[in-house]
Amino acid sequence: MNFTPIDDRILVKREVEATKTVSGIYIPDSAKEKPQQGKVLAVSKKASEDISVDDTVVFSKYGAVELVLDGEEFVVLKLEDILGVIKKG
């Protein structure tokens, strides 16, 4: 994949959706909501001051632009649509 975000945008791969609950009940596709967090794969120069590749971000439900690259689904976000960064460790 060769994609470089411009302006204040980042490319994110959504986290995998849960297919069943902790108690073992399977969730049908029609009842699932897409996760609002994911791993950052690419960052524009303008956005790199706040966000880095491999960060996990939480983003607005309706701020994402979905696209398919090389058969995989990704999300492009503006910085204003990012609600926060989850730091691990």
Summary of the structure (lengths in Angstrom):
residues: 89
radius of gyration: 14.0
end to end distance: 29.0
largest distance: 43.9
contacts: 215
relative contact order: 0.29
helix: 10%
strand: 40%
